[in-house]
């Protein structure tokens, strides 16, 4: 199975709470509704914060995984 495609990327490696989500909040606005943003982070708190961000703001968390100490998220921007 291949990983879903994405349209743009946010590199939040080396940043700590709340910076990754603050950057995500700004960056998601640059993505057109229905398009996918890939987020790469190293802060474990993103495993809690990014799903909540998506839930509260109406974005779809397409996938999340940990790979070699990095947390990788694919987020489909909602209509809001």
Wavefront OBJ file of the C-alpha trace (Angstrom):
o trace
v 0.000 0.000 0.000
v 1.410 3.383 -0.936
v 1.202 6.490 1.202
v -1.390 9.081 0.168
v -0.115 12.001 -1.849
v 0.133 15.477 -0.400
v 0.110 18.936 -1.901
v 2.382 20.854 0.469
v 4.485 20.311 3.560
v 5.167 21.907 6.938
v 8.469 21.052 8.617
v 8.050 21.556 12.367
v 11.017 19.410 13.418
v 12.894 20.731 16.434
v 9.975 22.891 17.598
v 8.113 22.385 20.858
v 4.556 22.993 22.009
v 2.821 25.250 21.125
v 4.919 26.187 18.067
v 4.041 23.226 15.769
v 0.300 23.832 16.105
v 0.707 27.602 15.787
v 2.636 27.076 12.554
v 0.026 24.569 11.381
v -2.741 27.067 12.083
v -1.039 29.609 9.801
v 0.073 27.131 7.131
v -3.286 25.378 6.682
v -4.707 28.685 5.454
v -2.333 28.517 2.473
v -3.750 25.136 1.457
v -6.890 25.049 -0.678
v -9.911 23.195 0.766
v -9.704 19.496 -0.094
v -5.919 19.572 -0.530
v -3.529 17.690 1.767
v -0.800 19.154 3.963
v 1.982 16.915 5.257
v 3.331 17.888 8.684
v 6.589 16.508 10.065
v 7.316 17.144 13.760
v 9.562 15.822 16.501
v 7.545 16.961 19.540
v 5.549 14.033 21.016
v 2.845 16.453 22.178
v 1.775 16.778 18.542
v 0.212 13.299 18.840
v -2.366 14.942 21.089
v -2.449 18.478 19.703
v -2.721 17.880 15.950
v -5.701 15.464 16.107
v -7.504 17.949 18.381
v -6.640 20.810 16.030
v -8.214 18.886 13.145
v -11.276 17.914 15.148
v -12.011 21.426 16.399
v -11.378 23.189 13.091
v -13.030 20.715 10.750
v -9.986 19.298 8.969
v -9.551 15.589 8.198
v -6.596 13.794 9.749
v -5.921 11.400 6.869
v -3.040 9.602 8.579
v -0.568 9.858 11.406
v 2.511 7.778 12.074
v 5.759 7.799 13.980
v 8.901 7.003 12.046
v 12.396 7.244 13.519
v 11.449 9.757 16.197
v 9.457 11.904 13.765
v 5.697 12.287 13.746
v 4.181 12.517 10.284
v 0.637 13.727 9.676
v -1.407 14.086 6.520
v -4.192 16.635 6.947
v -6.892 17.337 4.375
v -8.076 20.908 4.722
v -11.764 21.269 5.448
v -14.097 23.819 3.924
v -13.938 26.176 6.902
l 1 2 3 4 5 6 7 8 9 10 11 12 13 14 15 16 17 18 19 20 21 22 23 24 25 26 27 28 29 30 31 32 33 34 35 36 37 38 39 40 41 42 43 44 45 46 47 48 49 50 51 52 53 54 55 56 57 58 59 60 61 62 63 64 65 66 67 68 69 70 71 72 73 74 75 76 77 78 79 80
